[in-house]
Amino acid sequence: MLLQGVTAGYRNRRVIEGFDLPALPPGTLLGLLGQNAAGKSTLLRGIAGLGRASGTIALDGVSLPALSAARRAALVGYLPQSLPSPSPLVAYEAVLSACRAVRGDLSHAQAEAAIARAFQNLGITHLALRRMSELSGGQRQMVGLAQVMVREPKLLLLDEPTSALDLRWQLSVVQAVRDAVRASGAIGIVAIHDINLAIRACDQVAVLAKGRLLAAGPPAQVVTPDVLAESFGVASRVEACSQGVPVVLVDRALSVV
Ligand SMILES: Nc1ncnc2c1ncn2[C@@H]1O[C@H](COP(=O)(O)OP(=O)(O)OP(=O)(O)O)[C@@H](O)[C@H]1O
């Protein structure tokens, strides 16, 4: 995946400016970090083709903006920050309709197998026959993710997919995404506020600050007190937990962000 010179924004407002990321090899899960309003959602929407964007946005050597909307939708799975609506459909039907929307090529049996895989990989098979309107917010968020995963896209763009989830589900869902990305050689880009979760689960992280890329690379190299001070305006320490994984401890907010 190549993102170079990417700009993204809105009709009267450029939010992302000259975003250059070192090429991401297949099977990479990238955590997109940055304070509120840094431009994470704007960038994801631009890459997905749902918002204004220019520059090089290429997957496996193919320029995504040059593709038809249908072809791009088949390659790119996008999960918005908002939760799926509490419709009267059962979760299975919601995932089936998401699958059918871009994978009309699948036979009935193949679609059923893909749906079963998506539910199983996320560990939510027990929700399949529950009505969306009767699920909790976190459960609906997991079904929303199943709607994206069932498409088995080559590029997954997930905007805060764990915002409604508890501790256990945050970890298991992000690990399921990472496993799916690795197994299929896809690319996952996940906007995430929990830095420790990103360190634990992502292969690489990219830190956005005021619409520009501040730092990118393996989490242990990128997440430093200096970067956290500049991007989030906090004084922090990065220590190692008993398993040797870096853990960020925030001491205080700095007065100027
Ligand atoms: N529809 C819009 N029109 C104009 N400006 C917008 C629009 N949506 C967002 N913005 C602006 O773009 C900037 C980046 O917003 P964006 O939602 O991309 O940030 P973010 O990093 O995803 O933030 P958060 O962590 O709070 O979700 C903000 O200044 C926001 O006010």
The ligand as a Gaussian input file, in Angstrom:
#p B3LYP/6-31G(d) Opt

LIG

0 1
 N      -17.838000      17.633000       7.146000
 C      -16.855000      18.442000       7.524000
 N      -16.691000      19.669000       6.966000
 C      -15.700000      20.507000       7.329000
 N      -14.753000      20.186000       8.257000
 C      -14.861000      18.978000       8.848000
 C      -15.911000      18.044000       8.519000
 N      -15.740000      16.926000       9.271000
 C      -14.649000      17.140000      10.044000
 N      -14.126000      18.377000       9.785000
 C      -12.929000      18.970000      10.417000
 O      -11.792000      18.236000      10.005000
 C      -10.841000      18.196000      11.057000
 C      -10.421000      16.747000      11.261000
 O      -11.534000      16.013000      11.701000
 P      -11.505000      14.416000      11.783000
 O      -12.893000      13.967000      12.084000
 O      -10.838000      13.880000      10.589000
 O      -10.545000      14.217000      13.060000
 P      -10.213000      12.894000      13.872000
 O       -8.731000      12.833000      13.987000
 O      -10.892000      11.713000      13.275000
 O      -10.842000      13.258000      15.280000
 P      -11.525000      12.386000      16.452000
 O      -10.412000      11.638000      17.142000
 O      -12.112000      13.444000      17.329000
 O      -12.555000      11.481000      15.836000
 C      -11.497000      18.823000      12.284000
 O      -10.999000      20.118000      12.452000
 C      -12.972000      18.840000      11.931000
 O      -13.593000      19.960000      12.518000

